[in-house]
Amino acid sequence: MDLITVEDFQRVEMRVGRIVRVEDFPQARKPSYRLLIDFGPHGVRRSSAAIRPFYTREELLGRQVVAVTNFPPRRIAGFESEVLVLGAVQDDGRVVLLRPDAEAELGARIA
C-alpha cells in the first residue's frame, strides 16, 4: 500500500449529495446507472455508477451519498461522469454506497 500525506488527502474534495435522478445506462460495460446528484450550493453533477446489480432505482432516488467532486470529468460510453460516488467493495464484489449516518447538509465537505 502506498502511503500518502495529510496534504494529499486534503486535496481530495469529498462532499455530501442527494441523488435526484436515476436512469438505466445500458451502454456501459458493467451494469450501471446514470445519476444526477444535487450538492446544494456546489451545484448538480452527473455520475456513472456501476451499482445496478446492488440497488434499485427506487432505493437510490432521494438517497444521500458521498462523492469525490474534484476529479476531472471522465467519459464513459459517451456519458460525461463529473463525480465519483464512493462505496465499500465487498469480498463478493458487491458495492455498499457510503452515506452520512444522519441527514447532512447538501454540499457538506467530508473531513
Backbone as numpy.savetxt, mean C-alpha at the origin, in Angstrom:
# Nx Ny Nz CAx CAy CAz Cx Cy Cz
21.76 -10.07 6.19 20.91 -8.89 6.19 21.80 -7.65 6.19
21.52 -6.73 5.27 22.26 -5.48 5.22 21.72 -4.52 6.27
22.61 -3.92 7.05 22.21 -2.93 8.05 22.09 -1.56 7.40
21.11 -0.78 7.87 20.96 0.60 7.42 21.08 1.50 8.63
21.24 2.77 8.38 21.35 3.74 9.47 19.97 4.31 9.79
19.87 4.97 10.92 18.63 5.66 11.29 18.31 6.70 10.23
19.34 7.35 9.70 19.13 8.36 8.65 18.52 7.73 7.39
18.97 6.51 7.03 18.39 5.80 5.89 16.90 5.56 6.14
16.56 5.08 7.32 15.17 4.79 7.67 14.33 6.07 7.62
14.87 7.16 8.11 14.11 8.41 8.15 13.81 8.96 6.76
14.55 8.53 5.76 14.30 8.97 4.39 13.09 8.27 3.78
12.69 7.13 4.35 11.52 6.40 3.84 10.28 7.03 4.45
9.42 7.56 3.58 8.19 8.21 4.05 7.04 7.20 3.99
6.57 6.81 5.16 5.43 5.90 5.26 4.27 6.67 5.89
3.09 6.53 5.28 1.92 7.27 5.76 0.69 6.37 5.81
-0.27 6.81 6.61 -1.56 6.13 6.73 -2.49 6.65 5.64
-3.14 5.73 4.94 -4.12 6.10 3.94 -5.36 5.23 4.08
-6.41 5.62 3.36 -7.66 4.84 3.35 -7.96 4.45 1.90
-8.23 3.18 1.69 -8.58 2.69 0.36 -9.98 3.18 0.01
-10.08 3.94 -1.08 -11.38 4.50 -1.47 -11.93 3.88 -2.75
-11.08 3.13 -3.48 -11.56 2.42 -4.66 -10.71 1.17 -4.87
-11.37 0.09 -5.26 -10.70 -1.19 -5.51 -11.19 -1.71 -6.86
-10.25 -1.98 -7.76 -10.60 -2.53 -9.08 -9.77 -3.77 -9.34
-10.36 -4.76 -10.01 -9.59 -5.93 -10.44 -8.52 -5.46 -11.42
-7.42 -6.20 -11.47 -6.30 -5.84 -12.34 -5.84 -7.09 -13.09
-6.64 -7.54 -14.06 -6.33 -8.80 -14.75 -5.06 -8.75 -15.59
-4.56 -7.56 -15.94 -3.36 -7.45 -16.75 -2.08 -7.75 -15.96
-2.14 -7.69 -14.65 -0.96 -7.94 -13.82 -0.59 -9.42 -13.86
0.72 -9.72 -13.71 1.18 -11.12 -13.72 0.63 -11.91 -12.55
0.66 -11.32 -11.35 0.12 -11.97 -10.15 -1.29 -11.45 -9.92
-2.18 -12.24 -9.29 -3.54 -11.77 -9.01 -3.51 -10.50 -8.15
-3.97 -9.39 -8.73 -3.79 -8.07 -8.11 -5.06 -7.23 -8.17
-5.01 -6.15 -7.41 -6.01 -5.09 -7.47 -5.31 -3.78 -7.80
-6.07 -2.87 -8.43 -5.66 -1.47 -8.55 -6.39 -0.75 -7.43
-5.63 -0.05 -6.60 -6.20 0.64 -5.44 -6.07 2.15 -5.61
-7.07 2.87 -5.15 -7.00 4.32 -5.02 -7.03 4.60 -3.52
-6.00 5.30 -3.03 -5.82 5.47 -1.59 -5.77 6.96 -1.25
-6.57 7.37 -0.27 -6.64 8.76 0.18 -5.67 8.96 1.34
-4.72 9.88 1.16 -3.76 10.22 2.20 -4.06 11.60 2.79
-5.33 12.00 2.80 -5.73 13.27 3.40 -5.01 14.44 2.74
-4.30 15.25 3.53 -3.64 16.44 2.98 -2.53 16.12 1.97
-2.15 14.86 1.86 -1.09 14.45 0.94 -1.65 13.90 -0.37
-2.96 13.98 -0.53 -3.58 13.63 -1.79 -4.02 12.19 -1.92
-4.58 11.90 -3.07 -5.06 10.56 -3.41 -4.05 9.96 -4.38
-3.62 8.74 -4.09 -2.57 8.09 -4.89 -3.04 6.70 -5.32
-2.40 6.19 -6.37 -2.75 4.88 -6.92 -1.69 3.84 -6.56
-2.14 2.60 -6.43 -1.22 1.52 -6.13 -1.71 0.21 -6.74
-0.77 -0.60 -7.19 -1.06 -1.96 -7.60 -0.65 -2.85 -6.44
-1.53 -3.76 -6.04 -1.23 -4.64 -4.91 -1.58 -6.08 -5.26
-0.59 -6.97 -5.18 -0.78 -8.38 -5.51 -1.35 -9.13 -4.30
-2.59 -8.78 -3.95 -3.23 -9.32 -2.74 -4.60 -9.93 -3.03
-4.95 -10.08 -4.30 -6.30 -10.56 -4.63 -6.63 -11.92 -4.03
-5.69 -12.86 -3.92 -6.07 -14.14 -3.31 -6.38 -14.04 -1.81
-5.98 -12.95 -1.18 -6.04 -12.86 0.28 -7.12 -11.92 0.81
-7.62 -11.03 -0.04 -8.63 -10.05 0.37 -9.68 -9.91 -0.71
-10.92 -9.72 -0.28 -11.98 -9.39 -1.24 -12.01 -7.88 -1.41
-12.67 -7.45 -2.46 -12.81 -6.00 -2.69 -13.54 -5.36 -1.51
-14.54 -6.05 -0.99 -15.33 -5.50 0.12 -14.48 -5.35 1.39
-13.58 -6.28 1.64 -12.70 -6.18 2.81 -11.74 -5.01 2.70
-11.36 -4.65 1.49 -10.38 -3.59 1.28 -10.99 -2.19 1.27
-12.17 -2.07 0.71 -12.80 -0.75 0.58 -13.04 -0.13 1.95
-12.47 1.04 2.19 -12.62 1.74 3.46 -11.56 1.40 4.49
-10.73 0.43 4.20 -9.70 -0.03 5.15 -8.53 0.96 5.17
-8.02 1.21 6.37 -6.79 1.99 6.48 -5.60 1.07 6.22
-4.58 1.62 5.57 -3.36 0.88 5.26 -2.16 1.78 5.52
-0.99 1.15 5.55 0.28 1.88 5.65 0.99 1.70 4.31
1.51 2.80 3.76 2.17 2.73 2.46 3.41 3.61 2.43
4.39 3.19 1.64 5.55 4.03 1.35 5.12 5.00 0.27
5.28 6.30 0.54 4.76 7.31 -0.38 5.84 8.08 -1.12
7.13 7.79 -0.88 8.15 8.56 -1.58 9.07 7.71 -2.47
8.57 6.55 -2.93 9.25 5.83 -4.00 8.85 6.47 -5.32
9.69 6.37 -6.34 9.25 6.87 -7.66 8.13 5.98 -8.18
7.24 6.53 -9.00 6.16 5.71 -9.57 6.75 4.53 -10.35
6.00 3.43 -10.35 6.43 2.22 -11.04 5.33 1.78 -12.00
5.70 1.50 -13.23 4.73 1.08 -14.24 4.55 -0.44 -14.16
3.31 -0.87 -13.94 2.99 -2.29 -13.83 1.86 -2.59 -14.81
2.17 -3.35 -15.84 1.18 -3.73 -16.86 0.40 -2.52 -17.36
1.12 -1.43 -17.64 0.50 -0.22 -18.17 -0.15 0.69 -17.14
-0.07 0.32 -15.88 -0.68 1.09 -14.78 0.44 1.74 -13.96
0.30 3.02 -13.66 1.31 3.71 -12.86 0.98 3.58 -11.38
1.79 2.79 -10.68 1.63 2.59 -9.24 2.48 3.64 -8.53
1.84 4.48 -7.72 2.52 5.61 -7.10 3.00 5.37 -5.68
2.40 4.41 -4.98 2.79 4.10 -3.60 2.88 2.60 -3.42
3.64 2.17 -2.41 3.79 0.75 -2.09 3.04 0.46 -0.80
1.96 -0.29 -0.91 1.19 -0.69 0.28 1.99 -1.79 0.98
2.15 -1.67 2.31 2.99 -2.59 3.06 2.18 -3.75 3.64
2.82 -4.91 3.65 2.20 -6.10 4.21 3.26 -7.04 4.74
2.84 -7.90 5.64 3.73 -8.92 6.19 3.53 -10.20 5.39
4.61 -10.68 4.76 4.54 -11.89 3.94 4.73 -13.10 4.85
3.72 -13.97 4.85 3.74 -15.16 5.69 4.54 -16.27 5.00
4.91 -17.31 5.75 5.68 -18.43 5.19 4.98 -19.07 4.00
3.64 -19.08 4.00 2.90 -19.70 2.90 2.67 -18.75 1.73
3.25 -17.53 1.79 3.12 -16.55 0.71 1.97 -15.58 0.88
1.10 -15.85 1.83 -0.04 -14.96 2.09 0.47 -13.61 2.60
-0.18 -12.54 2.16 0.19 -11.19 2.58 -0.86 -10.66 3.54
-0.40 -10.17 4.70 -1.28 -9.55 5.70 -0.95 -8.06 5.69
-1.91 -7.24 5.25 -1.67 -5.80 5.15 -1.45 -5.16 6.50
-0.53 -4.19 6.54 -0.28 -3.44 7.76 -1.28 -2.29 7.85
-1.75 -2.05 9.07 -2.66 -0.93 9.32 -2.51 -0.51 10.77
-2.91 0.73 11.09 -2.88 1.15 12.50 -3.83 0.29 13.31
-3.53 0.11 14.59 -4.43 -0.70 15.43 -5.63 0.09 15.92
-5.65 1.39 15.65 -6.80 2.25 15.93 -6.91 3.22 14.76
-8.09 3.80 14.58 -8.29 4.78 13.51 -7.25 5.89 13.64
-6.59 6.20 12.54 -5.53 7.22 12.54 -5.87 8.30 11.53
-5.28 9.47 11.70 -5.48 10.56 10.74 -4.91 10.16 9.40
-5.66 10.47 8.33 -5.16 10.19 7.00 -3.93 11.06 6.74
-2.89 10.43 6.21 -1.65 11.14 5.93 -0.68 11.14 7.09
-1.08 10.60 8.25 -0.16 10.57 9.40 1.11 9.82 9.02
2.24 10.37 9.39 3.52 9.76 9.08 3.84 8.64 10.07
4.35 7.56 9.58 4.78 6.44 10.42 6.19 6.74 10.90
6.41 6.58 12.19 7.73 6.87 12.76 8.30 5.62 13.40
